[in-house]
Amino acid sequence: MQIEQNSLDVFLEAVKKLDAGFADLPAFTSQAPGAERIAAALSETAERLHDNYPYFHPLYAGQMLKPPHPVARLAYALAMWINPNNHALDGGRATSAMEKEAVAEIAAMYGWKEFLGHLCGGGTMANLEALWVASQVSPGKKILASSQAHYTHSRISAVLKLEFESVPCDACGRMDINALSSRVARGDVGTVVATMGTTATGSLDPLPEILALREKYGFRVHADAAYGGYFALAENLGDWAARAFARIGEADSIVIDPHKHGLQPYGCGCVLFRDPAAGQFYKHDSPYTYFSSAELHLGEISLECSRPGAAAAALWTTQRLLPLSRGGEFARELESGRNASLAFFERLGSDDRFVTAFAPELDIVIFAPRAMSVSEASSLSRKIFDAAAKRNLHLAVAELPVDFWAANLGEMQRDKETMTCLRSVLMKPEHLEWVPRIWEELSGAASEVLASAGAARTAR
């Protein structure tokens, strides 16, 4: 059995308990189709879903796809029997309270007690809200992010009609602090985005130095921790990462995605503002949603209107089971993923067939096959990607600056400024024990591809 099914009996008991809470209502007959028709439709859906990579399996080590925790799946499904809407209390009293509690627990990771925050559809929407508030605080000023920041920042800036500029990165994929210092000295920058875990490499921008520049030049700092935010709980980070996460609570706003390392289904993002006064920018009138209660409605501090209360129920339940505490079970799983990435990186570094870049700061590893030239390495990367997939090992490919490998290229001809490389995201708790098997399949795929390339070179 590959897909976990043991929790379904527990789920049925929870459905019965939910049903018992409404026992005083008059009986009615549901208009839903009969069981046979539902079964037929679900069977067809199951067939269609086979056309996916096995994202839930440890041999899937490609993109940032971490399966939801079983309790998150079950809590989400349980809430769907009611389908609450967390826009206004009329639509989701219980799940609105759960959202506030769960978001407060996330904010507490960064030492925040007084703040403004809520869930949203994902990191894109969360970053949009953060940059929108930033534009209200510093109207007409520019947004800066690193060249390795998520492309959503430039797109969002365009949507909001804000001027955006990209800041170069250093050889470790981090924002170049000297370039940033020269740029903010002009005085026209309103917000600097510090990426706490870039999508491509998991690199962390130099947050302490960015905060020092803020003190001098007065811009806002937005921490895009959509990927890396939960690593604030990890105790096995390197000095650079630990130093950066120790200061994240000093940012003006933070974005984190529970649907990445937080074990949640898509979409579940979270935006936090250190100053609760940011709520003034959301103020609006609604003639039909805010009059059932004098309490704060989540719709009054969010740009989104209808939002799934089921997402809040899933997050709240998961955090009840796995509290967000250093040294706890949840934190240990993050540490396991980081240990897996370090173990994998060590194997790659000791094998002459591969060229590695910098050591992973979180749980993402980038590497490429060693070749005569960057162009040839790029071509071989794609071939190894395909060969590994045939062995059920699923990696990812990325196009990244050659500078990331500069220290380790050796005699490889640098005939391109970017290299197509292989990328592994080892974010599942099972990945650590699966590193030997992942290495076995990668090694086999690489041997096959490199032998073929060598034969072809000899034949020429």
N, C-alpha and C positions, 0 to 999 in steps of 0.2 A: 504494500500500500504506500504510494508516494505522497498522496494528498491527505493531510490530517483529517480524520473523520470521527475520532473518538469523542470530540466535544459536542457532537450533535445531540446526544442523549441529554447532556447538561442543558443545551439550548432549549429543548422541548420542555424541560421542567421550568425554565425561566419564562417561557411563553405562557405556561399555565399560571404561573404566579402573577404575571402581568394581567392576564385575563381576569383573575380573581379580584383585582383591584377595581374592576368595573362591573362587578356582579349585580349591583343594584339597578342597573339600567334595564329597560324593557328588552326582551328578546327580539331579535330581528334576523332575517335571512339575508346573507350576503349575496350580492349579484355577481360575484366573481364566477368565471367559467368552472365547469366541473373538473374533478381531479384528473380524469383521463386526458382532457385537452391540455391542462397545465403540464402534465407529465410529458406529453408529446412535444410541446413547445420547448420545455427544458431540455429534453433529450437532444433536440436539434441544436440548441444553444451549446450544449456540452460538446457536440461534434465540431461546431464552428470554433470553439475555444481551443481545440487541439492545435490550430494554426497560430501558435505562439511559441516563443522560446520558453523553456522551463524556468521562469523567473524565480520560483520558490526553491529551486534545487541548489545545493552548494556548487555544482559544476557550472551554474550560471554565475560568472564573475565579470560581467561586462559593465552595463550601465548601472546607474543609481536606482536599482529596483530591489527593495527589501520587502518581503511579504509581511502583511499586517500580522500582528500577534493574534492567535486564535481568539483571545478575549475581546480584542478590538473588532474582529469580524462579527462575533456573536452579539456584542453590544450594539453595533451598528444595525444589524439585521433585526434585533429585538426592538429598537426604536422605530424601525420602519413599519412596524404594525400600527404605529400611531402617525408617523411621518411628521414630526414637529418642525416648525419653521422658527428659527432663532432670530428673525428680524424684529418681531414684537412679542411681548409677553402673552398676548392673545393666542399666538400660534405655538408657543413652546415654553411654558412656565418652568417645568422641571429641567429641561435641557438648557434653558438660558442660565439658570442657577449653576448647572454643572459646567457650562462654558466659563462662567466667571471664576469658579473655583479652580478649574483646570488651568486657565490662563494665569491665575495668580501663582500657581505652583511653578509654572514655567518662568515667570518673572522673578520668582524667589531664587532660581538658579543663579541669577545675576545680581542678587542682593537687593532687588527692588521690592518695596512694600507699597509705596504710593506711586501709581503709574496709571496710564491709560492703555488698554489693549483689548484685542478680541481675535477670534478666529476668522479666517477667510478662505477663499477657494484654493489658495496655494501661494507659493513664493512670489509669483508674478503680481498677483493682486496685492499682496502684503507690501511688496516694494513700491508698487504704484501709490499706495496710501502714504507710505513713508516719504516718498519724494514729493507728493502733492502737499503734505503738511509742511515739508521743508520749503516749498515754493511760496507758501503762505507766510511763513516766518521771515524768509529772505527773498521777497519778490524781485524778479529781474536778475537774480544772480545765477551763476553757472553751477552745474552738477559735474563733479569729477569722479571717475572710477578708473581702475587699472585696466590695462589692455587684456588682462585675463579675467576680468569681472564678467559676470553673466551678461549676455547680450540684451537681456531684458531691460537693463538700465538705460541704454541708448534708445531702445524702442519706446520705453515708457516716457522718457524725456521728450521724445518727438510727439507722442500722444498729448502730453501736457503742455507742449509748446515751450519747453525749457531748453536752454542752450546746454549742450553736453560736450565734454571733452574727455578723451582717453589719456591716461598717464602711462608711460612705458613701465615695463616690468624688468626686474633683474633676472639673473640666470637661474633663480629658484622659483620663478613664477610669482614673485611678490611685487607689490607696487614699489617702484624706485623712489625712495624717500627724498633723494636729492632732486630728482625731477619734480616731485610734488612740491618741495620747498620753494623751488624757483617759480613754479606756476602760481601758488597761492599768494606769493608776495605781491602780485599785481593788485590784489584787493577786490577782485570781482567774482570770487568764488563763494557760493552760498552753502554748498554741501559737498563733503568728501565721503564717498562710499568706501568703507573698509570691508573687503571681502574676507570672511572668516571661513575659509574652505572653498577654494575655487572649484568650479565644476570639472575642469579638465584634470587637475593635479592635486586638489585638496590643499593648495598652498594658502598660507595665512598672511595677509597684509600686515605691515609693521604698525600695529595699532598704538602701542605706547608712543612711538615717534609722531604718529598722526595726531594723537591727543596733545602732544607738546606743541605742535604747530597750531592747533586750534586755540590754545591759550594765547598764542602770539598774534594770530590773524582773525580769530573770531568767527570762523565758519562752523556749521553744524557737522557732526560726525554721525553717519548712518552705518551701522554694522549689519551687513548682509550675511547673516549666519544661517541662511536657509539650509545649507548642507552641514556645516560644522558645529552649529550652536550647542548641541547636546554634549559635545566633547569638553565643555566647561566642567563636566562631572568626572572626567577621566583622570586617573592618577598616574598614567604611564606615558604622558606626553613628553616630547623633548623640551629643552629649555626655551626655545623660541616660541613654541606653541603655548606652553604653560604661562609664559610671560604675557603673551597676547590675551589669552582668555582671562587672566587675572584682572585685566583692565576693561573688559567688555562692558561692565556695568556703568562705565563712565560715558558710553555713547549716548547720543540724544535719542536715537531710536534703534530698535533691533528687530530683525525679521528672522524667524526660525520656521522650518517646515516639519511638523510632526509626521507628515506622510513620507519623510525620508528616514532618519534614524529613530523617530518617535514611534515606530511600529504601527502607524495608522494607515487606513485606506486613503487613496486619492479622493477628493482633494481636501487637504487640511493644512492650511498655513496659519501663521500667527504673526501679528504685528504689535509691537510694544513701543510706547512713548514714555520716556523718563519723566516728562513734565505732564501731569494730568490736564493742564490748561490747553493742551492740543485739542481737547474736546470742543473748544469754541469754534473751531473751523468746520466741524460737522453739523453745526446747529441748523436745523431746518424745520419746517412745519409740515405735518401730515394730518389731514382731516379725518382719517379713519383707522390709524393703527396705534395711536399712543394714548388712548383715553380710558383704557380698562384699569390702569394702575398708575399711581404717582411715582412708582419706582423707575429707575433708569432702564430704558429699553436698549438692547444691543444695537438696534437699528439707528439709534441716535448717536452712536460713535463709530459708524461704519459706512463706507461708501456703497457697499453692496446692500441690496434689500433682502429678498428671500435667501436664506442660507439654511443648509440642512442641520437640524438639531441632532440628527443621528451622528454627525461627525463629533459633536460635543460629547454625546453619550459614550461614544467609542473611546475618545481621548480620556475622559474622566474615569471610565472603568479601568482602562489600562494603567493609569497613574495610581489608582487604588491598589491594583495588583502589584505594580512595579513602581514604587515611589522614586521621585527624581532626587536621589541623595547620593553623595559621594560614598563609594565603598559598597553601595547596594547592588542588587542583582542587575538592575538596568544598566548601571555604570559599568559593571564587570563585563557585560556583553559588548559595550563600546570598546573597552580595553582589549577584549578578545579579538575584535576586528582589526584593531591597530597592531596587535601582536602578529596576526596573520599576515598583514602587509609587510611587516618587518622581516618575518621569516621568508616570505616569497622574494622580497627584495634581496635578501642575503644570498639566496640560491641563484638568482639572476646575476648578481655581481660576481659570483665565483665561477661562472660558466662563460668561456670565451666566445660562445656563439651569440651572446647578447651584449648590447651596450645599454647601460642604465643612465638615467639622469640623476637628479638629486634624491636623497632618501625621503620616504613619505613622511609628511607631518601628521596626517590623519590615517586613512585606510585606503588610499588610492596609490597605485603603482603604475608608472609609465616606463616603457622599455621598447627596444627595437632590435631586430637581428643585426649583427655586425656584418658589414658588406664593404665592397670596394668604394662605394659612393653613397651619399645620402639618397640619391634617386633610386639606386638599387635597393637600399634598405627599405625605402618606402614601398616599393613593389613587393618585396619579400614579406613585409608586415601584413599586407592584404592577403597574400597567399597562405601565410601561417594562420591568419584569422579563419580562413575557409577550411584549412586542414584540421584545425582544432575543433571547429564546429562539427565536423564529420566524426570526431571522437567524443561528441557530446560535451566538449568544453567550450563555453561561449564567452568570448572576450569582447572588447570593444576596440575600435580604431579611433585615432584622433590625429589632427594635423596641428603640430605645435612648433614653435621656433626652435631652430637648430641650436641656438644659444643654450637651451636647456641641457644639451648633451656635450657642450663644447669641451668640458674638462676630460671627457672620456672617449672622444671620437678617435683618438690615435691617428692612424694613417688614412682614415676614411676621407675620401674627397668630398669637400663641402661645395657641391654643385647646385644646391638649393638653400634658401633661407628658412624653409620649413621642412619638417620630416613627418611623414605618415608613420605613426608609431602604434604600438599595442598598449592597451590600458586595461587595468583590472581594478574593480571596486570590490574590496573584500569586506563587506559590511554585514554579512550574516553571522550570527553567533556560531554557526557550524563551520565557518570557513577555516578557522584555525586548525581543526583536526583534519580538514580536507586539503591542506596545503600539499602534502606529499602526493595525493592523487592528482591535484591540479598540475603540479610540476611534472608528474609522469606523463600526462596527456600532452602538455605543452612541449615537453622535451621530444616526445615522439613525433608530434606535428612538425616541430622545427627541423628535426633530423631528416624527415621525409622531404620537406621543401628545400632545405639547403643542399641535400644530396642531389636533387633534381637540378637545382641552379648550378651546382658545380659541374655536373655532367654536361649541361648545356654550354657552359663556358669553355669546357675542354673541347667540345665538338666544334666550337667556332675557331 
